[in-house]
Amino acid sequence: MKLLDALVEQRINEAAARGEFNDLPGAGAPQQLDDDLLVPEEVRVANRILKNAGFVPPAVEQLRALRGLQEELDRVTDPAARCRIQVKMLALDMAIESLRGGGCVPHEYRRRIAERLSERAAAQVETESKES
């Protein structure tokens, strides 16, 4: 999926460089980001109440957590700590993908991948503690 995202971004950037977005209707006007006309009215009301109360969808919380882990990974130099962070990032990434519709990797296989990475992280920590 990331390859497709990169291809789409490249095409958008090329079109912008050619000026294909210069004369679009509404150019220069503020965007209406709360346009939820396709959402049923009763769901819209519930969403608005939750938003005003400070609740966000699970996917948004997970994306924020993933961003925080990435920032932490950029700061950490210890290999064992980096491995633990990467395992957490993988687990979050798989959870986000499952919220999007499951992705192409079956749930059981994703679970086994996460377990294997956790085992490797634990083994690496154990090895480093024995060496110290």
C-alpha positions as semicolon CSV with decimal commas, in nm:
position;residue;x (nm);y (nm);z (nm)
1;M;0,000;0,000;0,000
2;K;0,286;0,239;0,074
3;L;0,413;0,196;-0,281
4;L;0,072;0,299;-0,413
5;D;0,067;0,599;-0,177
6;A;0,410;0,707;-0,301
7;L;0,297;0,675;-0,664
8;V;-0,015;0,883;-0,597
9;E;0,191;1,151;-0,419
10;Q;0,433;1,161;-0,711
11;R;0,150;1,207;-0,963
12;I;-0,008;1,481;-0,752
13;N;0,324;1,666;-0,723
14;E;0,382;1,639;-1,099
15;A;0,032;1,775;-1,171
16;A;0,087;2,061;-0,926
17;A;0,420;2,144;-1,091
18;R;0,242;2,162;-1,429
19;G;-0,013;2,401;-1,277
20;E;-0,313;2,173;-1,320
21;F;-0,455;2,274;-0,981
22;N;-0,424;2,651;-1,031
23;D;-0,777;2,724;-1,159
24;L;-0,985;2,486;-0,948
25;P;-1,318;2,614;-0,810
26;G;-1,275;2,742;-0,456
27;A;-0,902;2,802;-0,495
28;G;-0,776;3,030;-0,219
29;A;-1,093;2,984;-0,010
30;P;-1,085;2,803;0,326
31;Q;-1,166;2,434;0,307
32;Q;-1,476;2,302;0,480
33;L;-1,324;2,011;0,671
34;D;-1,641;1,916;0,859
35;D;-1,832;1,827;0,543
36;D;-2,013;1,511;0,647
37;L;-2,319;1,531;0,426
38;L;-2,297;1,161;0,337
39;V;-2,310;1,059;0,704
40;P;-2,662;0,989;0,840
41;E;-2,792;1,273;1,058
42;E;-2,816;1,068;1,380
43;V;-2,456;0,950;1,336
44;R;-2,348;1,306;1,258
45;V;-2,496;1,428;1,587
46;A;-2,326;1,149;1,782
47;N;-1,993;1,221;1,610
48;R;-2,023;1,592;1,690
49;I;-2,097;1,521;2,059
50;L;-1,797;1,286;2,084
51;K;-1,572;1,535;1,906
52;N;-1,680;1,821;2,134
53;A;-1,615;1,599;2,437
54;G;-1,257;1,543;2,318
55;F;-1,293;1,184;2,201
56;V;-1,117;1,077;1,884
57;P;-1,151;0,761;1,677
58;P;-0,921;0,472;1,772
59;A;-0,732;0,504;1,443
60;V;-0,644;0,866;1,520
61;E;-0,520;0,774;1,868
62;Q;-0,313;0,492;1,721
63;L;-0,164;0,719;1,455
64;R;-0,064;0,967;1,725
65;A;0,093;0,686;1,928
66;L;0,276;0,563;1,618
67;R;0,413;0,913;1,554
68;G;0,529;0,932;1,917
69;L;0,705;0,596;1,886
70;Q;0,876;0,712;1,566
71;E;1,004;1,022;1,745
72;E;1,124;0,804;2,034
73;L;1,295;0,566;1,790
74;D;1,478;0,861;1,633
75;R;1,621;0,957;1,974
76;V;1,712;0,609;2,107
77;T;2,050;0,455;2,027
78;D;2,038;0,138;2,242
79;P;1,975;-0,159;2,004
80;A;1,753;-0,347;2,250
81;A;1,538;-0,041;2,318
82;R;1,514;0,029;1,945
83;C;1,401;-0,330;1,886
84;R;1,129;-0,300;2,154
85;I;1,006;0,026;2,000
86;Q;0,999;-0,130;1,653
87;V;0,790;-0,421;1,785
88;K;0,543;-0,172;1,934
89;M;0,537;0,019;1,606
90;L;0,467;-0,298;1,408
91;A;0,183;-0,392;1,641
92;L;0,030;-0,045;1,610
93;D;0,075;-0,045;1,233
94;M;-0,104;-0,379;1,207
95;A;-0,385;-0,255;1,434
96;I;-0,429;0,054;1,218
97;E;-0,432;-0,157;0,903
98;S;-0,698;-0,385;1,050
99;L;-0,916;-0,080;1,123
100;R;-0,880;0,022;0,759
101;G;-1,019;-0,310;0,642
102;G;-0,775;-0,580;0,729
103;G;-0,504;-0,532;0,472
104;C;-0,362;-0,818;0,271
105;V;-0,201;-1,013;0,558
106;P;-0,436;-1,250;0,748
107;H;-0,489;-1,170;1,118
108;E;-0,334;-1,493;1,247
109;Y;-0,022;-1,439;1,040
110;R;0,014;-1,079;1,166
111;R;-0,022;-1,205;1,524
112;R;0,249;-1,464;1,471
113;I;0,482;-1,203;1,318
114;A;0,433;-0,977;1,621
115;E;0,498;-1,269;1,858
116;R;0,816;-1,366;1,673
117;L;0,945;-1,008;1,682
118;S;0,866;-0,986;2,053
119;E;1,059;-1,309;2,115
120;R;1,357;-1,174;1,921
121;A;1,348;-0,849;2,116
122;A;1,340;-1,040;2,446
123;A;1,628;-1,264;2,333
124;Q;1,834;-0,962;2,231
125;V;1,773;-0,794;2,567
126;E;1,870;-1,114;2,747
127;T;2,189;-1,149;2,541
128;E;2,289;-0,789;2,609
129;S;2,222;-0,823;2,981
130;K;2,446;-1,132;2,996
131;E;2,724;-0,945;2,814
132;S;2,713;-0,657;3,063
